[in-house]
Structures are given as C-alpha cells and as structure tokens.
Amino acid sequence: MRSILLKAASSGELLEMIYQDCKGSISQRGIKVLSVKEESFRAYCYIRKQQRTFKISNILSVGPVRSMRRGA
C-alpha cells in the first residue's frame, strides 16, 4: 500500500480509500496524497474538505478513483 501512496503523491493522482479509524468506524474517502512517512501519510480528504493525517496500517483498501457508473 505504501508504494501506491508514494506513486500517488508524486503523480497527483486521486485515490479512493476505505479506512478504519481508531474507534473502529469505517469510511470510504476520496483523497489526494500530499506526503508519505514511514507509518502515516498526509492527504487532502474530499469528504472532510481538509488535510488529514492517516495511519497506513488502518487502510483497508486503496486504489485509483473509479469512474462513475450510470445505472437505470
């Protein structure tokens, strides 16, 4: 996961992340990675509309933002 974050930080690619906070709450967020450290990373969170610090170990899933699907 760290390699995905480092790549996104250098390219500016937007990511979609499923994250579990320290209280056990799970959320899905759109993020733009700003910097990556050994155990955490700083990103702009489009849900909270502010910069946040996340623990890498709390990521359940992360990947490129999927295109919006249109249904019936």
N, CA, C and O atoms as a Maestro MAE file, in Angstrom:
{
 s_m_m2io_version
 :::
 2.0.0
}

f_m_ct {
 s_m_title
 :::
 protein
 m_atom[288] {
  # First column is atom index #
  i_m_mmod_type
  r_m_x_coord
  r_m_y_coord
  r_m_z_coord
  i_m_residue_number
  s_m_chain_name
  s_m_pdb_residue_name
  s_m_pdb_atom_name
  i_m_atomic_number
  :::
  1 25 0.819 -1.200 0.000 1 A "MET " " N  " 7
  2 3 0.000 0.000 0.000 1 A "MET " " CA " 6
  3 2 0.858 1.258 0.000 1 A "MET " " C  " 6
  4 15 0.508 2.269 -0.609 1 A "MET " " O  " 8
  5 25 1.983 1.176 0.691 2 A "ARG " " N  " 7
  6 3 2.860 2.344 0.762 2 A "ARG " " CA " 6
  7 2 3.321 2.776 -0.636 2 A "ARG " " C  " 6
  8 15 3.435 3.969 -0.918 2 A "ARG " " O  " 8
  9 25 3.585 1.791 -1.509 3 A "SER " " N  " 7
  10 3 4.040 2.115 -2.865 3 A "SER " " CA " 6
  11 2 2.945 2.840 -3.661 3 A "SER " " C  " 6
  12 15 3.249 3.737 -4.448 3 A "SER " " O  " 8
  13 25 1.689 2.463 -3.465 4 A "ILE " " N  " 7
  14 3 0.566 3.145 -4.130 4 A "ILE " " CA " 6
  15 2 0.490 4.594 -3.653 4 A "ILE " " C  " 6
  16 15 0.273 5.506 -4.451 4 A "ILE " " O  " 8
  17 25 0.669 4.801 -2.347 5 A "LEU " " N  " 7
  18 3 0.619 6.149 -1.784 5 A "LEU " " CA " 6
  19 2 1.765 7.011 -2.307 5 A "LEU " " C  " 6
  20 15 1.562 8.174 -2.654 5 A "LEU " " O  " 8
  21 25 2.977 6.436 -2.365 6 A "LEU " " N  " 7
  22 3 4.138 7.187 -2.868 6 A "LEU " " CA " 6
  23 2 3.951 7.574 -4.334 6 A "LEU " " C  " 6
  24 15 4.271 8.693 -4.735 6 A "LEU " " O  " 8
  25 25 3.433 6.646 -5.123 7 A "LYS " " N  " 7
  26 3 3.181 6.923 -6.544 7 A "LYS " " CA " 6
  27 2 2.150 8.036 -6.700 7 A "LYS " " C  " 6
  28 15 2.325 8.937 -7.521 7 A "LYS " " O  " 8
  29 25 1.080 7.975 -5.917 8 A "ALA " " N  " 7
  30 3 0.023 8.992 -5.987 8 A "ALA " " CA " 6
  31 2 0.536 10.356 -5.521 8 A "ALA " " C  " 6
  32 15 0.139 11.389 -6.061 8 A "ALA " " O  " 8
  33 25 1.412 10.359 -4.525 9 A "ALA " " N  " 7
  34 3 1.976 11.626 -4.033 9 A "ALA " " CA " 6
  35 2 2.813 12.300 -5.112 9 A "ALA " " C  " 6
  36 15 2.768 13.521 -5.258 9 A "ALA " " O  " 8
  37 25 3.574 11.516 -5.868 10 A "SER " " N  " 7
  38 3 4.431 12.103 -6.902 10 A "SER " " CA " 6
  39 2 3.660 12.482 -8.163 10 A "SER " " C  " 6
  40 15 4.020 13.443 -8.843 10 A "SER " " O  " 8
  41 25 2.597 11.733 -8.481 11 A "SER " " N  " 7
  42 3 1.848 11.998 -9.719 11 A "SER " " CA " 6
  43 2 0.650 12.928 -9.520 11 A "SER " " C  " 6
  44 15 0.152 13.511 -10.484 11 A "SER " " O  " 8
  45 25 0.185 13.068 -8.277 12 A "GLY " " N  " 7
  46 3 -1.001 13.881 -8.022 12 A "GLY " " CA " 6
  47 2 -2.299 13.144 -8.295 12 A "GLY " " C  " 6
  48 15 -3.369 13.751 -8.314 12 A "GLY " " O  " 8
  49 25 -2.210 11.833 -8.508 13 A "GLU " " N  " 7
  50 3 -3.389 11.012 -8.801 13 A "GLU " " CA " 6
  51 2 -4.336 10.972 -7.589 13 A "GLU " " C  " 6
  52 15 -3.887 10.882 -6.447 13 A "GLU " " O  " 8
  53 25 -5.628 11.040 -7.848 14 A "LEU " " N  " 7
  54 3 -6.626 10.935 -6.793 14 A "LEU " " CA " 6
  55 2 -6.876 9.470 -6.483 14 A "LEU " " C  " 6
  56 15 -6.915 8.629 -7.381 14 A "LEU " " O  " 8
  57 25 -7.046 9.172 -5.190 15 A "LEU " " N  " 7
  58 3 -7.273 7.806 -4.756 15 A "LEU " " CA " 6
  59 2 -8.601 7.684 -4.028 15 A "LEU " " C  " 6
  60 15 -9.127 8.654 -3.482 15 A "LEU " " O  " 8
  61 25 -9.122 6.478 -4.036 16 A "GLU " " N  " 7
  62 3 -10.307 6.132 -3.265 16 A "GLU " " CA " 6
  63 2 -9.825 5.174 -2.173 16 A "GLU " " C  " 6
  64 15 -9.138 4.193 -2.456 16 A "GLU " " O  " 8
  65 25 -10.192 5.467 -0.926 17 A "MET " " N  " 7
  66 3 -9.672 4.694 0.196 17 A "MET " " CA " 6
  67 2 -10.808 4.252 1.110 17 A "MET " " C  " 6
  68 15 -11.744 5.009 1.366 17 A "MET " " O  " 8
  69 25 -10.715 3.017 1.597 18 A "ILE " " N  " 7
  70 3 -11.594 2.553 2.661 18 A "ILE " " CA " 6
  71 2 -10.718 2.485 3.901 18 A "ILE " " C  " 6
  72 15 -9.694 1.801 3.912 18 A "ILE " " O  " 8
  73 25 -11.125 3.196 4.944 19 A "TYR " " N  " 7
  74 3 -10.276 3.431 6.108 19 A "TYR " " CA " 6
  75 2 -11.032 3.138 7.392 19 A "TYR " " C  " 6
  76 15 -12.211 3.465 7.519 19 A "TYR " " O  " 8
  77 25 -10.342 2.517 8.345 20 A "GLN " " N  " 7
  78 3 -10.929 2.246 9.659 20 A "GLN " " CA " 6
  79 2 -10.201 3.115 10.680 20 A "GLN " " C  " 6
  80 15 -8.988 2.993 10.852 20 A "GLN " " O  " 8
  81 25 -10.944 3.997 11.360 21 A "ASP " " N  " 7
  82 3 -10.301 4.877 12.339 21 A "ASP " " CA " 6
  83 2 -10.043 4.136 13.651 21 A "ASP " " C  " 6
  84 15 -10.405 2.968 13.795 21 A "ASP " " O  " 8
  85 25 -9.416 4.824 14.599 22 A "CYS " " N  " 7
  86 3 -9.028 4.192 15.865 22 A "CYS " " CA " 6
  87 2 -10.230 3.741 16.698 22 A "CYS " " C  " 6
  88 15 -10.076 2.916 17.598 22 A "CYS " " O  " 8
  89 25 -11.419 4.266 16.414 23 A "LYS " " N  " 7
  90 3 -12.632 3.863 17.137 23 A "LYS " " CA " 6
  91 2 -13.344 2.690 16.457 23 A "LYS " " C  " 6
  92 15 -14.334 2.171 16.972 23 A "LYS " " O  " 8
  93 25 -12.827 2.279 15.293 24 A "GLY " " N  " 7
  94 3 -13.424 1.157 14.577 24 A "GLY " " CA " 6
  95 2 -14.416 1.544 13.495 24 A "GLY " " C  " 6
  96 15 -14.958 0.670 12.819 24 A "GLY " " O  " 8
  97 25 -14.666 2.842 13.314 25 A "SER " " N  " 7
  98 3 -15.590 3.294 12.272 25 A "SER " " CA " 6
  99 2 -14.926 3.172 10.908 25 A "SER " " C  " 6
  100 15 -13.755 3.513 10.743 25 A "SER " " O  " 8
  101 25 -15.684 2.683 9.935 26 A "ILE " " N  " 7
  102 3 -15.159 2.512 8.584 26 A "ILE " " CA " 6
  103 2 -15.777 3.570 7.681 26 A "ILE " " C  " 6
  104 15 -16.980 3.826 7.734 26 A "ILE " " O  " 8
  105 25 -14.926 4.187 6.841 27 A "SER " " N  " 7
  106 3 -15.417 5.200 5.905 27 A "SER " " CA " 6
  107 2 -14.741 5.023 4.554 27 A "SER " " C  " 6
  108 15 -13.635 4.492 4.454 27 A "SER " " O  " 8
  109 25 -15.430 5.479 3.522 28 A "GLN " " N  " 7
  110 3 -14.867 5.492 2.174 28 A "GLN " " CA " 6
  111 2 -14.611 6.941 1.826 28 A "GLN " " C  " 6
  112 15 -15.501 7.782 1.954 28 A "GLN " " O  " 8
  113 25 -13.389 7.240 1.382 29 A "ARG " " N  " 7
  114 3 -13.000 8.628 1.160 29 A "ARG " " CA " 6
  115 2 -12.277 8.789 -0.166 29 A "ARG " " C  " 6
  116 15 -11.580 7.886 -0.629 29 A "ARG " " O  " 8
  117 25 -12.455 9.934 -0.755 30 A "GLY " " N  " 7
  118 3 -11.630 10.351 -1.885 30 A "GLY " " CA " 6
  119 2 -10.511 11.195 -1.321 30 A "GLY " " C  " 6
  120 15 -10.761 12.118 -0.546 30 A "GLY " " O  " 8
  121 25 -9.262 10.891 -1.703 31 A "ILE " " N  " 7
  122 3 -8.120 11.616 -1.139 31 A "ILE " " CA " 6
  123 2 -7.114 11.990 -2.216 31 A "ILE " " C  " 6
  124 15 -7.058 11.377 -3.282 31 A "ILE " " O  " 8
  125 25 -6.319 13.013 -1.912 32 A "LYS " " N  " 7
  126 3 -5.153 13.377 -2.711 32 A "LYS " " CA " 6
  127 2 -3.969 13.348 -1.757 32 A "LYS " " C  " 6
  128 15 -3.906 14.147 -0.823 32 A "LYS " " O  " 8
  129 25 -3.031 12.435 -1.985 33 A "VAL " " N  " 7
  130 3 -1.888 12.244 -1.090 33 A "VAL " " CA " 6
  131 2 -0.916 13.408 -1.237 33 A "VAL " " C  " 6
  132 15 -0.520 13.764 -2.347 33 A "VAL " " O  " 8
  133 25 -0.538 13.997 -0.103 34 A "LEU " " N  " 7
  134 3 0.384 15.132 -0.096 34 A "LEU " " CA " 6
  135 2 1.798 14.718 0.299 34 A "LEU " " C  " 6
  136 15 2.769 15.181 -0.298 34 A "LEU " " O  " 8
  137 25 1.920 13.844 1.307 35 A "SER " " N  " 7
  138 3 3.238 13.368 1.741 35 A "SER " " CA " 6
  139 2 3.080 12.021 2.429 35 A "SER " " C  " 6
  140 15 2.027 11.706 2.983 35 A "SER " " O  " 8
  141 25 4.153 11.231 2.380 36 A "VAL " " N  " 7
  142 3 4.133 9.890 2.963 36 A "VAL " " CA " 6
  143 2 5.322 9.755 3.910 36 A "VAL " " C  " 6
  144 15 6.455 10.072 3.550 36 A "VAL " " O  " 8
  145 25 5.047 9.280 5.124 37 A "LYS " " N  " 7
  146 3 6.088 8.989 6.106 37 A "LYS " " CA " 6
  147 2 6.151 7.478 6.290 37 A "LYS " " C  " 6
  148 15 5.507 6.736 5.549 37 A "LYS " " O  " 8
  149 25 6.914 7.022 7.260 38 A "GLU " " N  " 7
  150 3 7.095 5.582 7.472 38 A "GLU " " CA " 6
  151 2 5.793 4.873 7.839 38 A "GLU " " C  " 6
  152 15 5.472 3.836 7.259 38 A "GLU " " O  " 8
  153 25 5.036 5.421 8.798 39 A "GLU " " N  " 7
  154 3 3.820 4.756 9.278 39 A "GLU " " CA " 6
  155 2 2.535 5.532 9.033 39 A "GLU " " C  " 6
  156 15 1.451 5.044 9.351 39 A "GLU " " O  " 8
  157 25 2.641 6.733 8.474 40 A "SER " " N  " 7
  158 3 1.455 7.554 8.244 40 A "SER " " CA " 6
  159 2 1.632 8.363 6.958 40 A "SER " " C  " 6
  160 15 2.708 8.389 6.360 40 A "SER " " O  " 8
  161 25 0.552 9.016 6.555 41 A "PHE " " N  " 7
  162 3 0.632 9.899 5.397 41 A "PHE " " CA " 6
  163 2 -0.347 11.049 5.567 41 A "PHE " " C  " 6
  164 15 -1.334 10.944 6.295 41 A "PHE " " O  " 8
  165 25 -0.055 12.144 4.887 42 A "ARG " " N  " 7
  166 3 -0.887 13.343 4.924 42 A "ARG " " CA " 6
  167 2 -1.597 13.429 3.584 42 A "ARG " " C  " 6
  168 15 -0.981 13.255 2.533 42 A "ARG " " O  " 8
  169 25 -2.902 13.700 3.628 43 A "ALA " " N  " 7
  170 3 -3.680 13.780 2.397 43 A "ALA " " CA " 6
  171 2 -4.803 14.794 2.550 43 A "ALA " " C  " 6
  172 15 -5.265 15.079 3.655 43 A "ALA " " O  " 8
  173 25 -5.229 15.332 1.410 44 A "TYR " " N  " 7
  174 3 -6.432 16.155 1.411 44 A "TYR " " CA " 6
  175 2 -7.612 15.205 1.289 44 A "TYR " " C  " 6
  176 15 -7.673 14.400 0.360 44 A "TYR " " O  " 8
  177 25 -8.551 15.295 2.228 45 A "CYS " " N  " 7
  178 3 -9.732 14.440 2.247 45 A "CYS " " CA " 6
  179 2 -10.903 15.230 1.659 45 A "CYS " " C  " 6
  180 15 -11.267 16.287 2.173 45 A "CYS " " O  " 8
  181 25 -11.483 14.711 0.586 46 A "TYR " " N  " 7
  182 3 -12.595 15.401 -0.070 46 A "TYR " " CA " 6
  183 2 -13.904 15.263 0.697 46 A "TYR " " C  " 6
  184 15 -14.839 16.023 0.445 46 A "TYR " " O  " 8
  185 25 -13.999 14.312 1.628 47 A "ILE " " N  " 7
  186 3 -15.190 14.181 2.480 47 A "ILE " " CA " 6
  187 2 -15.187 15.288 3.539 47 A "ILE " " C  " 6
  188 15 -16.187 15.981 3.720 47 A "ILE " " O  " 8
  189 25 -14.065 15.448 4.232 48 A "ARG " " N  " 7
  190 3 -13.943 16.446 5.306 48 A "ARG " " CA " 6
  191 2 -13.550 17.829 4.795 48 A "ARG " " C  " 6
  192 15 -13.650 18.822 5.516 48 A "ARG " " O  " 8
  193 25 -13.097 17.879 3.525 49 A "LYS " " N  " 7
  194 3 -12.659 19.132 2.892 49 A "LYS " " CA " 6
  195 2 -11.529 19.806 3.679 49 A "LYS " " C  " 6
  196 15 -11.525 21.019 3.890 49 A "LYS " " O  " 8
  197 25 -10.568 18.970 4.106 50 A "GLN " " N  " 7
  198 3 -9.394 19.478 4.809 50 A "GLN " " CA " 6
  199 2 -8.269 18.449 4.775 50 A "GLN " " C  " 6
  200 15 -8.487 17.276 4.473 50 A "GLN " " O  " 8
  201 25 -7.065 18.915 5.092 51 A "GLN " " N  " 7
  202 3 -5.936 17.995 5.169 51 A "GLN " " CA " 6
  203 2 -6.059 17.154 6.424 51 A "GLN " " C  " 6
  204 15 -6.421 17.652 7.490 51 A "GLN " " O  " 8
  205 25 -5.750 15.859 6.282 52 A "ARG " " N  " 7
  206 3 -5.833 14.923 7.398 52 A "ARG " " CA " 6
  207 2 -4.585 14.056 7.412 52 A "ARG " " C  " 6
  208 15 -3.927 13.889 6.385 52 A "ARG " " O  " 8
  209 25 -4.257 13.501 8.586 53 A "THR " " N  " 7
  210 3 -3.176 12.532 8.705 53 A "THR " " CA " 6
  211 2 -3.799 11.170 8.956 53 A "THR " " C  " 6
  212 15 -4.649 11.016 9.833 53 A "THR " " O  " 8
  213 25 -3.366 10.176 8.173 54 A "PHE " " N  " 7
  214 3 -3.898 8.824 8.269 54 A "PHE " " CA " 6
  215 2 -2.772 7.846 8.584 54 A "PHE " " C  " 6
  216 15 -1.634 8.041 8.159 54 A "PHE " " O  " 8
  217 25 -3.098 6.787 9.337 55 A "LYS " " N  " 7
  218 3 -2.146 5.702 9.593 55 A "LYS " " CA " 6
  219 2 -2.241 4.707 8.447 55 A "LYS " " C  " 6
  220 15 -3.335 4.280 8.077 55 A "LYS " " O  " 8
  221 25 -1.099 4.340 7.889 56 A "ILE " " N  " 7
  222 3 -1.085 3.379 6.786 56 A "ILE " " CA " 6
  223 2 -1.665 2.042 7.234 56 A "ILE " " C  " 6
  224 15 -2.338 1.365 6.456 56 A "ILE " " O  " 8
  225 25 -1.410 1.661 8.475 57 A "SER " " N  " 7
  226 3 -1.887 0.367 8.978 57 A "SER " " CA " 6
  227 2 -3.414 0.301 9.096 57 A "SER " " C  " 6
  228 15 -3.965 -0.794 9.211 57 A "SER " " O  " 8
  229 25 -4.111 1.442 9.071 58 A "ASN " " N  " 7
  230 3 -5.573 1.461 9.182 58 A "ASN " " CA " 6
  231 2 -6.288 1.450 7.831 58 A "ASN " " C  " 6
  232 15 -7.517 1.480 7.780 58 A "ASN " " O  " 8
  233 25 -5.523 1.408 6.739 59 A "ILE " " N  " 7
  234 3 -6.133 1.355 5.407 59 A "ILE " " CA " 6
  235 2 -6.634 -0.065 5.153 59 A "ILE " " C  " 6
  236 15 -5.878 -1.028 5.280 59 A "ILE " " O  " 8
  237 25 -7.897 -0.188 4.800 60 A "LEU " " N  " 7
  238 3 -8.456 -1.483 4.435 60 A "LEU " " CA " 6
  239 2 -8.313 -1.740 2.940 60 A "LEU " " C  " 6
  240 15 -8.118 -2.878 2.513 60 A "LEU " " O  " 8
  241 25 -8.411 -0.669 2.146 61 A "SER " " N  " 7
  242 3 -8.302 -0.775 0.694 61 A "SER " " CA " 6
  243 2 -7.976 0.606 0.134 61 A "SER " " C  " 6
  244 15 -8.458 1.615 0.646 61 A "SER " " O  " 8
  245 25 -7.161 0.651 -0.914 62 A "VAL " " N  " 7
  246 3 -6.858 1.929 -1.570 62 A "VAL " " CA " 6
  247 2 -6.544 1.661 -3.035 62 A "VAL " " C  " 6
  248 15 -5.922 0.655 -3.377 62 A "VAL " " O  " 8
  249 25 -6.984 2.576 -3.894 63 A "GLY " " N  " 7
  250 3 -6.724 2.439 -5.323 63 A "GLY " " CA " 6
  251 2 -7.165 3.685 -6.053 63 A "GLY " " C  " 6
  252 15 -7.700 4.610 -5.441 63 A "GLY " " O  " 8
  253 25 -6.944 3.719 -7.363 64 A "PRO " " N  " 7
  254 3 -7.356 4.884 -8.163 64 A "PRO " " CA " 6
  255 2 -8.865 5.089 -8.081 64 A "PRO " " C  " 6
  256 15 -9.625 4.134 -7.915 64 A "PRO " " O  " 8
  257 25 -9.281 6.327 -8.197 65 A "VAL " " N  " 7
  258 3 -10.714 6.644 -8.190 65 A "VAL " " CA " 6
  259 2 -11.348 5.994 -9.400 65 A "VAL " " C  " 6
  260 15 -10.906 6.189 -10.532 65 A "VAL " " O  " 8
  261 25 -12.395 5.215 -9.147 66 A "ARG " " N  " 7
  262 3 -13.118 4.562 -10.234 66 A "ARG " " CA " 6
  263 2 -14.041 5.561 -10.910 66 A "ARG " " C  " 6
  264 15 -14.562 6.466 -10.259 66 A "ARG " " O  " 8
  265 25 -14.245 5.403 -12.207 67 A "SER " " N  " 7
  266 3 -15.148 6.294 -12.915 67 A "SER " " CA " 6
  267 2 -16.579 6.038 -12.463 67 A "SER " " C  " 6
  268 15 -16.931 4.934 -12.050 67 A "SER " " O  " 8
  269 25 -17.382 7.066 -12.551 68 A "MET " " N  " 7
  270 3 -18.762 6.955 -12.099 68 A "MET " " CA " 6
  271 2 -19.555 6.085 -13.066 68 A "MET " " C  " 6
  272 15 -19.486 6.259 -14.283 68 A "MET " " O  " 8
  273 25 -20.299 5.161 -12.509 69 A "ARG " " N  " 7
  274 3 -21.133 4.276 -13.329 69 A "ARG " " CA " 6
  275 2 -22.550 4.843 -13.409 69 A "ARG " " C  " 6
  276 15 -23.069 5.397 -12.440 69 A "ARG " " O  " 8
  277 25 -23.149 4.696 -14.560 70 A "ARG " " N  " 7
  278 3 -24.525 5.142 -14.718 70 A "ARG " " CA " 6
  279 2 -25.433 3.927 -14.795 70 A "ARG " " C  " 6
  280 15 -25.178 2.988 -15.549 70 A "ARG " " O  " 8
  281 25 -26.474 3.960 -14.020 71 A "GLY " " N  " 7
  282 3 -27.406 2.834 -13.999 71 A "GLY " " CA " 6
  283 2 -28.784 3.247 -14.443 71 A "GLY " " C  " 6
  284 15 -29.009 4.389 -14.843 71 A "GLY " " O  " 8
  285 25 -29.698 2.316 -14.371 72 A "ALA " " N  " 7
  286 3 -31.072 2.565 -14.792 72 A "ALA " " CA " 6
  287 2 -31.820 3.368 -13.758 72 A "ALA " " C  " 6
  288 15 -32.998 3.672 -13.946 72 A "ALA " " O  " 8
  :::
 }
 m_bond[287] {
  # First column is bond index #
  i_m_from
  i_m_to
  i_m_order
  :::
  1 1 2 1
  2 2 3 1
  3 3 4 2
  4 3 5 1
  5 5 6 1
  6 6 7 1
  7 7 8 2
  8 7 9 1
  9 9 10 1
  10 10 11 1
  11 11 12 2
  12 11 13 1
  13 13 14 1
  14 14 15 1
  15 15 16 2
  16 15 17 1
  17 17 18 1
  18 18 19 1
  19 19 20 2
  20 19 21 1
  21 21 22 1
  22 22 23 1
  23 23 24 2
  24 23 25 1
  25 25 26 1
  26 26 27 1
  27 27 28 2
  28 27 29 1
  29 29 30 1
  30 30 31 1
  31 31 32 2
  32 31 33 1
  33 33 34 1
  34 34 35 1
  35 35 36 2
  36 35 37 1
  37 37 38 1
  38 38 39 1
  39 39 40 2
  40 39 41 1
  41 41 42 1
  42 42 43 1
  43 43 44 2
  44 43 45 1
  45 45 46 1
  46 46 47 1
  47 47 48 2
  48 47 49 1
  49 49 50 1
  50 50 51 1
  51 51 52 2
  52 51 53 1
  53 53 54 1
  54 54 55 1
  55 55 56 2
  56 55 57 1
  57 57 58 1
  58 58 59 1
  59 59 60 2
  60 59 61 1
  61 61 62 1
  62 62 63 1
  63 63 64 2
  64 63 65 1
  65 65 66 1
  66 66 67 1
  67 67 68 2
  68 67 69 1
  69 69 70 1
  70 70 71 1
  71 71 72 2
  72 71 73 1
  73 73 74 1
  74 74 75 1
  75 75 76 2
  76 75 77 1
  77 77 78 1
  78 78 79 1
  79 79 80 2
  80 79 81 1
  81 81 82 1
  82 82 83 1
  83 83 84 2
  84 83 85 1
  85 85 86 1
  86 86 87 1
  87 87 88 2
  88 87 89 1
  89 89 90 1
  90 90 91 1
  91 91 92 2
  92 91 93 1
  93 93 94 1
  94 94 95 1
  95 95 96 2
  96 95 97 1
  97 97 98 1
  98 98 99 1
  99 99 100 2
  100 99 101 1
  101 101 102 1
  102 102 103 1
  103 103 104 2
  104 103 105 1
  105 105 106 1
  106 106 107 1
  107 107 108 2
  108 107 109 1
  109 109 110 1
  110 110 111 1
  111 111 112 2
  112 111 113 1
  113 113 114 1
  114 114 115 1
  115 115 116 2
  116 115 117 1
  117 117 118 1
  118 118 119 1
  119 119 120 2
  120 119 121 1
  121 121 122 1
  122 122 123 1
  123 123 124 2
  124 123 125 1
  125 125 126 1
  126 126 127 1
  127 127 128 2
  128 127 129 1
  129 129 130 1
  130 130 131 1
  131 131 132 2
  132 131 133 1
  133 133 134 1
  134 134 135 1
  135 135 136 2
  136 135 137 1
  137 137 138 1
  138 138 139 1
  139 139 140 2
  140 139 141 1
  141 141 142 1
  142 142 143 1
  143 143 144 2
  144 143 145 1
  145 145 146 1
  146 146 147 1
  147 147 148 2
  148 147 149 1
  149 149 150 1
  150 150 151 1
  151 151 152 2
  152 151 153 1
  153 153 154 1
  154 154 155 1
  155 155 156 2
  156 155 157 1
  157 157 158 1
  158 158 159 1
  159 159 160 2
  160 159 161 1
  161 161 162 1
  162 162 163 1
  163 163 164 2
  164 163 165 1
  165 165 166 1
  166 166 167 1
  167 167 168 2
  168 167 169 1
  169 169 170 1
  170 170 171 1
  171 171 172 2
  172 171 173 1
  173 173 174 1
  174 174 175 1
  175 175 176 2
  176 175 177 1
  177 177 178 1
  178 178 179 1
  179 179 180 2
  180 179 181 1
  181 181 182 1
  182 182 183 1
  183 183 184 2
  184 183 185 1
  185 185 186 1
  186 186 187 1
  187 187 188 2
  188 187 189 1
  189 189 190 1
  190 190 191 1
  191 191 192 2
  192 191 193 1
  193 193 194 1
  194 194 195 1
  195 195 196 2
  196 195 197 1
  197 197 198 1
  198 198 199 1
  199 199 200 2
  200 199 201 1
  201 201 202 1
  202 202 203 1
  203 203 204 2
  204 203 205 1
  205 205 206 1
  206 206 207 1
  207 207 208 2
  208 207 209 1
  209 209 210 1
  210 210 211 1
  211 211 212 2
  212 211 213 1
  213 213 214 1
  214 214 215 1
  215 215 216 2
  216 215 217 1
  217 217 218 1
  218 218 219 1
  219 219 220 2
  220 219 221 1
  221 221 222 1
  222 222 223 1
  223 223 224 2
  224 223 225 1
  225 225 226 1
  226 226 227 1
  227 227 228 2
  228 227 229 1
  229 229 230 1
  230 230 231 1
  231 231 232 2
  232 231 233 1
  233 233 234 1
  234 234 235 1
  235 235 236 2
  236 235 237 1
  237 237 238 1
  238 238 239 1
  239 239 240 2
  240 239 241 1
  241 241 242 1
  242 242 243 1
  243 243 244 2
  244 243 245 1
  245 245 246 1
  246 246 247 1
  247 247 248 2
  248 247 249 1
  249 249 250 1
  250 250 251 1
  251 251 252 2
  252 251 253 1
  253 253 254 1
  254 254 255 1
  255 255 256 2
  256 255 257 1
  257 257 258 1
  258 258 259 1
  259 259 260 2
  260 259 261 1
  261 261 262 1
  262 262 263 1
  263 263 264 2
  264 263 265 1
  265 265 266 1
  266 266 267 1
  267 267 268 2
  268 267 269 1
  269 269 270 1
  270 270 271 1
  271 271 272 2
  272 271 273 1
  273 273 274 1
  274 274 275 1
  275 275 276 2
  276 275 277 1
  277 277 278 1
  278 278 279 1
  279 279 280 2
  280 279 281 1
  281 281 282 1
  282 282 283 1
  283 283 284 2
  284 283 285 1
  285 285 286 1
  286 286 287 1
  287 287 288 2
  :::
 }
}
